[in-house]
């Protein structure tokens, strides 16, 4: 497949590697923590800890004196790791971000928090330590706000699917795009694959669920999955991109315990360029306490930023919740985080379900937040607070809310754009997806001094994408002539004979396909007398070539 090399409209930032990343660790009360160390990458990339242990006597003495047990944070499939490096070079011209992952190690000793804190301070004194990090081993609640149900219907009340105030996914469906060929991953606690909407084999928990902390948090993943990919049938709800071939959830909490970073890494380890990973995650922000956690994006944590940057550099699409902490990421409290630069993730805030498109009070905000989705009234699967048919949890539904609901709404828009481009044999990069959604979205209303970005508008996004692919020679344009225009009863299309193997379609202004032909012969009549008066879009595809023309029918 082709690959766009141009970086559109994306705000440039520091790479995050030359920045001073030290001194950003902290303890979250008295919870049990794990100490992670990120080492600089030497010229050789194998057994990096051993390299420093054997080449630096001071470091060796320090490790031995404290009897530290240091092991790699992740176990990588080497073949896949090498493919990520190759994809990073293809998409980002460098594999630096991917190599950083090889330098992450954890201290495996069972030590009290105070001692771990002291070790972190001491480790950061070594010049080849990029940063130390203290990660709480207590699960962090998902970015979900519970809002009581207020509406009585199912598909009819999936307003987020329709046009403004929704994202107009119906327009996408009208053009036959339901996520074909695009794989989705979700990082959080788990989902109920026995739910009547999620029984298709394409849904799975990785690894299979055995224990996942708070049982209600499992339904959080059930709700997210329903927004994206619930079955398209005569009951319940319909997923925004229900035609995707694979939906895997990577669990933070298993029988082996809680490990968020491992869950993210596992998702990346099973992803390639063009896949979509959702971070249904938030973390404790600046000045957090147990009673006021100040939730912000998961990538506020140094190591999560690093693995995210590695994935997006390699062409994997990360769609991340901004968090429900009402935090201003542009404030001085978050300057160290912002100075790392842009991880490449598409950051999602929570907006209203009305045409005001205003920020909801709980949503974290700032220039880092790229777009927003509905943060309320998103009818989907799970929980049962909207309805629970026969008191059966497998027939339960909820009005979902928070940046939790906003993220899958936006992720579905990403999937749709990828599928549309893939149909033209073209790969969109994470930067290009962001550009399209930001450039074509419906502007945020209300108090715009607390920015959460626009709401995606899929009709505008598809039109932008089609024009972009043609006008920038990303796909070949078919030289066609359409006449008469305006037309009444017949329409003629002429083109060179090498495009005889073709598909021709006519769409109305809301994206409904009203006429479709295969292998249309140049200059033969198209009978349009039965169509209503108005404007239409004629589209023709032949191999990797396309063309579109506006048609007026009287």
C-alpha positions as CSV (number, residue, x, y, z in Angstrom):
1,X,0.0,0.0,0.0
2,X,1.0,3.6,-0.5
3,X,1.9,5.8,2.4
4,X,1.4,9.6,2.8
5,X,4.7,11.3,3.5
6,X,3.3,14.8,4.0
7,X,2.7,15.9,7.6
8,X,-0.5,18.1,7.5
9,X,-1.3,20.8,10.0
10,X,0.1,19.0,13.0
11,X,1.6,21.2,15.6
12,X,5.3,20.4,15.9
13,X,6.8,19.6,19.3
14,X,9.9,18.3,20.9
15,X,10.7,14.7,20.4
16,X,10.6,13.9,24.1
17,X,14.0,12.2,24.0
18,X,16.4,15.2,24.4
19,X,14.2,16.7,27.1
20,X,15.1,16.3,30.8
21,X,12.6,13.6,31.9
22,X,14.1,13.2,35.5
23,X,12.5,14.2,38.8
24,X,8.9,13.6,37.7
25,X,8.3,10.5,39.8
26,X,6.0,10.6,42.9
27,X,4.3,8.3,45.4
28,X,0.6,8.0,45.4
29,X,-0.1,7.8,49.2
30,X,0.7,4.4,50.8
31,X,-0.2,2.2,47.9
32,X,2.2,-0.5,46.8
33,X,4.5,0.7,44.0
34,X,6.8,-0.7,41.3
35,X,10.0,1.1,40.4
36,X,10.7,1.4,36.6
37,X,14.0,2.6,35.1
38,X,14.4,3.8,31.6
39,X,18.0,3.5,30.3
40,X,19.5,5.4,27.4
41,X,19.9,3.2,24.3
42,X,23.6,2.4,23.5
43,X,24.7,1.5,20.0
44,X,23.9,-2.1,20.6
45,X,20.3,-2.8,21.6
46,X,20.5,-6.2,23.2
47,X,20.6,-6.7,27.0
48,X,20.9,-3.0,27.8
49,X,21.0,-3.4,31.6
50,X,23.8,-5.9,31.3
51,X,25.7,-3.5,29.1
52,X,25.6,-0.8,31.8
53,X,26.2,-3.2,34.6
54,X,29.3,-4.6,33.0
55,X,30.7,-1.3,31.6
56,X,30.1,1.1,34.5
57,X,31.8,0.2,37.8
58,X,29.8,2.7,39.9
59,X,26.5,1.4,38.6
60,X,27.6,-2.2,39.2
61,X,28.6,-1.3,42.8
62,X,25.3,0.4,43.4
63,X,23.3,-2.6,42.1
64,X,25.3,-5.0,44.1
65,X,25.2,-3.0,47.3
66,X,21.4,-2.9,47.2
67,X,21.1,-6.4,45.9
68,X,18.7,-5.2,43.2
69,X,16.9,-7.6,41.0
70,X,16.5,-5.9,37.7
71,X,14.5,-7.4,34.8
72,X,13.1,-6.3,31.5
73,X,9.8,-4.5,31.8
74,X,8.5,-6.3,28.6
75,X,9.1,-9.6,26.8
76,X,9.1,-8.8,23.1
77,X,8.5,-11.0,20.1
78,X,11.7,-10.1,18.3
79,X,10.3,-10.5,14.8
80,X,7.4,-8.2,15.7
81,X,9.8,-5.7,17.4
82,X,11.9,-5.6,14.2
83,X,8.7,-5.0,12.1
84,X,7.8,-2.1,14.4
85,X,11.3,-0.6,13.8
86,X,10.8,-1.0,10.1
87,X,7.3,0.6,10.2
88,X,8.7,3.5,12.3
89,X,11.4,4.2,9.7
90,X,8.7,4.1,7.0
91,X,6.2,6.4,8.8
92,X,8.5,8.6,10.9
93,X,11.9,8.3,9.3
94,X,13.5,7.0,12.5
95,X,13.1,4.0,14.8
96,X,14.3,6.0,17.9
97,X,11.0,5.8,19.7
98,X,10.7,2.0,19.2
99,X,14.2,1.4,20.4
100,X,13.5,3.2,23.7
101,X,11.2,0.3,24.7
102,X,14.2,-2.0,24.9
103,X,15.6,0.2,27.7
104,X,12.7,-0.2,30.1
105,X,13.4,-2.3,33.2
106,X,11.7,-2.8,36.6
107,X,13.2,-3.4,40.1
108,X,11.8,-6.7,41.2
109,X,12.6,-6.5,44.9
110,X,9.8,-6.3,47.4
111,X,10.7,-3.0,49.1
112,X,8.8,-0.4,51.1
113,X,7.8,2.8,49.2
114,X,10.3,5.0,51.1
115,X,13.1,2.8,50.0
116,X,11.9,2.7,46.4
117,X,11.7,6.5,46.4
118,X,15.3,6.8,47.6
119,X,16.4,4.3,44.9
120,X,14.6,6.3,42.2
121,X,16.5,9.4,43.3
122,X,19.8,7.6,43.3
123,X,19.3,5.9,40.0
124,X,18.5,9.2,38.3
125,X,22.0,10.4,39.2
126,X,23.5,8.1,36.6
127,X,23.8,9.9,33.3
128,X,22.6,7.0,31.3
129,X,19.3,6.7,33.2
130,X,16.6,8.7,31.3
131,X,14.2,8.7,34.2
132,X,13.0,6.6,37.1
133,X,9.3,6.1,37.7
134,X,7.1,4.9,40.6
135,X,4.0,3.2,39.4
136,X,1.2,2.4,41.9
137,X,0.1,-1.2,41.7
138,X,-3.5,-0.4,42.7
139,X,-5.9,-0.2,39.8
140,X,-7.0,3.3,38.6
141,X,-10.7,3.6,38.0
142,X,-11.8,3.9,34.3
143,X,-12.7,7.4,33.0
144,X,-16.4,6.8,33.4
145,X,-19.1,9.2,34.8
146,X,-22.4,7.6,35.8
147,X,-25.4,9.6,34.5
148,X,-28.9,8.1,35.0
149,X,-30.9,7.0,31.8
150,X,-33.2,9.5,30.3
151,X,-34.3,8.1,27.0
152,X,-36.7,5.2,26.2
153,X,-35.3,3.7,22.9
154,X,-32.3,1.9,21.4
155,X,-31.1,2.6,17.9
156,X,-33.5,5.5,17.6
157,X,-31.7,7.2,20.5
158,X,-28.1,6.5,19.4
159,X,-28.0,10.2,18.5
160,X,-24.2,10.2,18.4
161,X,-24.5,8.1,15.1
162,X,-26.6,10.7,13.3
163,X,-25.8,14.2,12.0
164,X,-25.2,17.2,14.2
165,X,-25.2,17.1,17.2
166,X,-23.8,13.6,16.4
167,X,-20.8,12.7,14.2
168,X,-22.9,11.6,11.2
169,X,-21.7,8.0,11.0
170,X,-24.9,7.3,9.1
171,X,-23.3,9.1,6.1
172,X,-20.4,6.7,6.3
173,X,-22.7,3.7,6.4
174,X,-24.6,5.0,3.4
175,X,-21.3,4.7,1.5
176,X,-20.8,1.1,2.6
177,X,-18.1,1.7,5.2
178,X,-18.4,-0.2,8.4
179,X,-14.8,-0.8,9.4
180,X,-13.8,-3.4,6.8
181,X,-10.2,-4.6,7.2
182,X,-9.4,-2.5,10.3
183,X,-8.5,-4.2,13.6
184,X,-9.3,-2.6,17.0
185,X,-7.7,-3.1,20.4
186,X,-8.9,-1.7,23.8
187,X,-6.7,-1.4,26.9
188,X,-8.7,-1.5,30.2
189,X,-10.1,-4.1,32.5
190,X,-12.3,-6.5,30.5
191,X,-15.5,-7.0,28.7
192,X,-18.4,-9.5,28.8
193,X,-18.1,-11.5,25.5
194,X,-21.4,-13.3,26.5
195,X,-23.4,-10.2,26.0
196,X,-25.9,-10.6,23.2
197,X,-24.3,-7.9,21.2
198,X,-20.7,-9.2,21.6
199,X,-20.9,-13.0,21.0
200,X,-19.2,-12.8,17.6
201,X,-15.7,-14.6,17.7
202,X,-14.1,-11.4,16.7
203,X,-14.5,-10.2,20.3
204,X,-11.9,-11.5,22.8
205,X,-10.2,-10.7,26.1
206,X,-6.4,-10.9,26.1
207,X,-5.6,-12.9,28.2
208,X,-8.9,-14.6,29.0
209,X,-10.5,-13.1,32.1
210,X,-10.0,-14.9,35.4
211,X,-10.0,-12.0,37.8
212,X,-10.3,-8.3,37.0
213,X,-10.7,-6.4,40.3
214,X,-14.0,-4.5,40.6
215,X,-16.5,-6.6,38.5
216,X,-18.3,-3.4,37.4
217,X,-15.2,-2.3,35.7
218,X,-15.5,-5.3,33.3
219,X,-18.7,-3.9,32.1
220,X,-16.8,-0.7,31.3
221,X,-15.1,-2.6,28.4
222,X,-18.5,-4.1,27.5
223,X,-19.9,-0.5,27.0
224,X,-16.9,0.6,25.0
225,X,-17.1,-2.4,22.7
226,X,-20.8,-1.8,22.1
227,X,-20.2,1.8,20.9
228,X,-17.6,0.6,18.4
229,X,-18.7,-2.8,17.2
230,X,-22.1,-4.0,18.7
231,X,-23.8,-6.3,16.1
232,X,-26.0,-4.8,13.4
233,X,-29.3,-6.4,13.9
234,X,-33.0,-6.0,14.8
235,X,-32.5,-5.6,18.5
236,X,-30.4,-3.5,20.9
237,X,-27.8,-1.1,19.6
238,X,-25.6,-0.9,16.5
239,X,-21.9,-0.4,16.7
240,X,-20.6,2.6,14.8
241,X,-18.1,0.4,12.9
242,X,-19.7,-3.0,13.3
243,X,-18.0,-4.5,10.3
244,X,-14.5,-4.6,11.8
245,X,-12.9,-8.1,11.6
246,X,-11.3,-8.2,15.1
247,X,-11.8,-6.5,18.5
248,X,-9.4,-7.5,21.2
249,X,-9.4,-6.1,24.8
250,X,-6.1,-6.2,26.7
251,X,-6.7,-6.4,30.4
252,X,-4.8,-4.3,33.0
253,X,-5.8,-6.7,35.8
254,X,-5.4,-10.5,35.6
255,X,-4.9,-13.4,37.9
256,X,-1.2,-12.4,38.0
257,X,-2.1,-8.9,39.3
258,X,-2.4,-5.3,38.0
259,X,0.0,-4.1,35.3
260,X,-1.2,-1.3,33.1
261,X,2.1,-0.9,31.2
262,X,2.2,-4.6,30.4
263,X,-1.4,-4.4,29.0
264,X,-0.5,-1.5,26.7
265,X,2.7,-3.2,25.6
266,X,0.8,-6.4,24.9
267,X,-1.6,-4.5,22.7
268,X,1.2,-3.0,20.8
269,X,2.9,-6.4,20.5
270,X,-0.2,-7.7,18.7
271,X,-0.6,-4.6,16.5
272,X,0.8,-3.4,13.2
273,X,0.6,-0.1,11.2
274,X,-3.1,0.7,10.5
275,X,-4.5,-0.9,13.7
276,X,-6.3,1.2,16.2
277,X,-5.7,1.0,20.0
278,X,-8.0,2.8,22.5
279,X,-6.6,3.9,25.8
280,X,-9.7,3.6,28.0
281,X,-7.5,4.8,30.8
282,X,-6.7,7.8,33.0
283,X,-4.1,8.4,35.6
284,X,-3.6,10.6,38.7
285,X,-2.5,14.1,37.7
286,X,-0.5,16.8,39.4
287,X,-1.2,17.3,43.1
288,X,-3.5,14.3,43.3
289,X,-4.7,12.9,46.5
290,X,-6.8,9.8,47.2
291,X,-9.9,12.1,47.7
292,X,-9.0,14.3,44.7
293,X,-7.2,12.3,42.0
294,X,-7.2,15.1,39.3
295,X,-7.5,12.6,36.5
296,X,-5.5,13.2,33.3
297,X,-4.4,11.2,30.2
298,X,-2.6,7.9,30.9
299,X,0.4,9.2,29.0
300,X,1.1,11.7,31.8
301,X,3.2,8.8,33.1
302,X,6.6,8.9,31.4
303,X,6.7,5.2,30.4
304,X,3.2,5.3,28.9
305,X,4.2,8.3,26.9
306,X,7.2,6.4,25.6
307,X,5.4,3.3,24.5
308,X,2.7,5.5,22.9
309,X,5.2,7.4,20.9
310,X,6.8,4.2,19.8
311,X,3.4,2.9,18.5
312,X,2.3,6.0,16.7
313,X,5.8,6.4,15.1
314,X,5.3,2.9,13.7
315,X,1.9,3.8,12.2
316,X,-0.4,2.4,14.9
317,X,-3.3,4.7,15.8
318,X,-3.7,5.5,19.5
319,X,-7.0,7.1,20.5
320,X,-6.8,8.1,24.2
321,X,-9.1,9.5,26.8
322,X,-8.1,12.9,28.2
323,X,-9.5,11.9,31.6
324,X,-12.2,13.1,33.9
325,X,-10.2,15.3,36.2
326,X,-11.2,18.8,35.0
327,X,-7.4,19.5,34.7
328,X,-5.9,22.3,32.6
329,X,-3.0,20.7,30.7
330,X,-1.8,24.1,29.7
331,X,-1.1,25.1,33.3
332,X,2.3,25.2,34.8
333,X,1.5,22.1,36.8
334,X,1.8,20.1,33.6
335,X,4.7,21.9,31.9
336,X,7.0,18.9,32.3
337,X,4.5,16.7,30.6
338,X,3.9,19.2,27.8
339,X,7.6,19.7,27.3
340,X,8.0,16.1,26.2
341,X,6.2,17.0,23.0
342,X,3.5,15.2,21.1
343,X,3.2,11.4,21.6
344,X,1.2,11.1,18.4
345,X,-1.9,9.9,20.2
346,X,-5.3,11.4,19.3
347,X,-6.4,12.9,22.6
348,X,-10.2,12.9,23.3
349,X,-12.1,15.2,25.6
350,X,-15.8,15.0,26.6
351,X,-18.4,17.3,25.1
352,X,-22.1,17.7,25.4
353,X,-24.7,15.7,23.4
354,X,-26.3,19.0,22.1
355,X,-25.6,21.3,19.3
356,X,-23.7,23.6,21.7
357,X,-20.8,21.1,21.7
358,X,-19.6,22.5,25.0
359,X,-17.0,21.0,27.3
360,X,-18.5,18.9,30.1
361,X,-17.4,20.1,33.5
362,X,-15.4,17.0,34.4
363,X,-13.3,16.8,31.2
364,X,-9.6,17.5,31.3
365,X,-8.8,20.1,28.7
366,X,-6.0,22.1,27.0
367,X,-4.2,22.4,23.7
368,X,-3.1,18.8,23.9
369,X,-6.7,17.6,23.6
370,X,-7.3,17.3,19.9
371,X,-11.0,16.4,19.5
372,X,-14.0,15.6,21.6
373,X,-16.8,13.1,21.5
374,X,-20.1,12.8,23.4
375,X,-19.4,12.6,27.1
376,X,-23.0,11.8,28.0
377,X,-26.1,10.0,26.7
378,X,-24.2,7.4,24.6
379,X,-26.5,4.4,24.5
380,X,-24.6,1.2,24.5
381,X,-24.1,-2.3,26.0
382,X,-23.5,-3.2,29.6
383,X,-24.3,-2.3,33.3
384,X,-28.1,-2.4,33.0
385,X,-28.9,1.0,34.3
386,X,-30.8,1.9,31.1
387,X,-32.4,-1.5,30.8
388,X,-31.8,-5.1,31.8
389,X,-34.1,-7.4,30.0
390,X,-35.2,-10.4,32.1
391,X,-32.7,-9.2,34.7
392,X,-30.1,-10.8,32.5
393,X,-26.6,-9.1,32.4
394,X,-26.2,-10.4,28.9
395,X,-29.1,-8.2,27.8
396,X,-28.1,-5.1,29.6
397,X,-27.7,-1.5,28.3
398,X,-26.6,1.9,29.7
399,X,-26.4,5.5,28.8
400,X,-22.6,5.7,28.9
401,X,-20.7,8.9,29.8
402,X,-17.3,10.5,30.6
403,X,-14.2,10.6,28.4
404,X,-14.9,6.8,28.5
405,X,-17.9,7.3,26.1
406,X,-16.2,10.0,24.1
407,X,-13.2,7.9,23.2
408,X,-14.9,5.0,21.4
409,X,-17.1,7.5,19.5
410,X,-13.9,9.2,18.1
411,X,-12.1,5.9,17.7
412,X,-15.0,4.8,15.4
413,X,-14.4,7.9,13.3
414,X,-10.7,6.9,13.0
415,X,-11.7,3.4,11.9
416,X,-14.1,4.8,9.3
417,X,-11.4,7.0,7.7
418,X,-8.9,4.2,7.7
419,X,-11.4,1.8,6.1
420,X,-12.3,4.4,3.5
421,X,-8.6,5.0,2.6
422,X,-7.9,1.3,2.6
423,X,-10.6,0.8,0.0
424,X,-8.5,3.1,-2.2
425,X,-5.4,1.0,-1.4
426,X,-4.0,3.8,0.7
427,X,-2.6,3.9,4.3
428,X,-3.4,7.0,6.5
429,X,-0.9,7.9,9.2
430,X,-1.9,8.9,12.7
431,X,-0.8,12.5,11.9
432,X,-3.1,12.6,8.8
433,X,-6.1,11.2,10.7
434,X,-5.7,13.9,13.3
435,X,-5.4,16.6,10.7
436,X,-8.6,15.4,8.9
437,X,-10.7,15.2,12.0
438,X,-9.5,18.6,13.4
439,X,-9.8,20.4,10.1
440,X,-13.3,19.2,9.3
441,X,-14.9,18.9,12.8
442,X,-17.7,20.9,14.3
443,X,-16.2,23.7,16.4
444,X,-16.4,23.5,20.2
445,X,-18.9,25.9,21.7
446,X,-19.5,27.3,25.2
447,X,-16.4,28.3,27.1
448,X,-13.6,27.8,24.5
449,X,-11.0,29.1,26.9
450,X,-11.0,25.5,28.1
451,X,-10.3,23.7,24.8
452,X,-11.3,20.1,24.0
453,X,-11.1,20.4,20.2
454,X,-14.0,20.0,17.7
455,X,-16.5,17.1,17.3
456,X,-15.8,14.9,14.3
457,X,-18.1,15.5,11.3
458,X,-17.8,12.4,9.2
459,X,-19.5,13.7,6.0
460,X,-17.0,16.6,6.0
461,X,-14.2,14.3,6.9
462,X,-15.0,11.9,4.0
463,X,-15.3,14.7,1.5
464,X,-11.9,16.1,2.7
465,X,-10.3,12.7,2.5
466,X,-11.6,12.0,-1.0
467,X,-10.4,15.4,-2.3
468,X,-7.1,15.0,-0.5
469,X,-6.4,11.7,-2.1
470,X,-7.2,12.9,-5.6
471,X,-5.7,16.4,-5.4
472,X,-2.4,15.3,-3.9
473,X,-2.0,12.4,-6.4
474,X,-2.2,9.8,-3.6
475,X,-4.4,7.9,-5.9
476,X,-4.8,8.3,-9.7
477,X,-7.7,10.4,-11.0
478,X,-9.8,9.0,-13.8
479,X,-10.2,11.6,-16.6
480,X,-14.0,11.5,-17.0
481,X,-16.5,13.8,-18.7
482,X,-20.1,13.9,-17.5
483,X,-23.0,15.4,-19.6
484,X,-25.5,16.9,-19.7
485,X,-25.2,18.6,-16.4
486,X,-27.8,19.6,-15.2
487,X,-29.5,16.4,-16.5
488,X,-33.2,15.3,-16.6
489,X,-33.7,11.7,-17.8
490,X,-30.3,10.5,-19.0
491,X,-26.7,11.0,-18.1
492,X,-23.6,10.0,-20.0
493,X,-20.1,9.4,-18.6
494,X,-17.0,9.1,-20.9
495,X,-13.5,8.0,-20.0
496,X,-10.5,6.2,-21.6
497,X,-10.9,2.5,-22.4
498,X,-8.2,1.4,-19.9
499,X,-10.8,2.1,-17.1
500,X,-13.4,-0.3,-18.5
501,X,-13.1,-2.5,-15.3
502,X,-14.8,-0.1,-13.0
503,X,-17.5,0.6,-10.4
504,X,-19.8,3.6,-10.8
505,X,-22.1,4.9,-8.2
506,X,-24.4,7.9,-7.6
507,X,-24.9,9.3,-4.1
508,X,-27.4,11.8,-2.8
509,X,-26.4,14.7,-0.4
510,X,-26.7,12.5,2.7
511,X,-24.5,9.8,1.3
512,X,-27.1,7.3,0.3
513,X,-26.2,5.2,-2.8
514,X,-29.1,5.7,-5.3
515,X,-27.5,4.0,-8.3
516,X,-24.7,1.5,-8.7
517,X,-23.1,-0.2,-11.7
518,X,-20.1,-2.4,-12.4
519,X,-18.1,-2.3,-15.6
520,X,-20.1,0.6,-17.0
521,X,-19.3,1.2,-20.7
522,X,-18.2,4.7,-21.6
523,X,-20.8,6.9,-23.2
524,X,-23.8,4.7,-22.6
525,X,-26.9,6.2,-21.0
526,X,-27.6,6.2,-17.3
527,X,-31.3,6.3,-16.7
528,X,-32.0,8.8,-13.9
529,X,-35.6,9.9,-14.6
530,X,-36.9,8.3,-11.4
531,X,-34.5,10.2,-9.2
532,X,-35.6,13.3,-7.3
533,X,-34.4,16.7,-8.3
534,X,-31.3,17.9,-6.5
535,X,-27.6,17.6,-6.3
536,X,-25.8,14.2,-6.4
537,X,-22.2,13.0,-6.4
538,X,-21.1,10.6,-9.1
539,X,-18.1,8.5,-8.1
540,X,-16.2,6.1,-10.3
541,X,-13.4,3.7,-9.2
542,X,-11.1,1.6,-11.3
543,X,-8.2,-0.3,-9.7
544,X,-6.4,2.4,-7.7
545,X,-7.9,5.3,-9.6
546,X,-11.0,7.4,-8.7
547,X,-12.9,10.4,-9.7
548,X,-15.9,12.3,-8.3
549,X,-18.2,14.9,-10.0
550,X,-21.1,16.9,-8.8
551,X,-24.3,16.3,-10.8
552,X,-27.5,18.3,-10.8
553,X,-30.7,16.5,-11.7
554,X,-33.7,18.6,-12.6
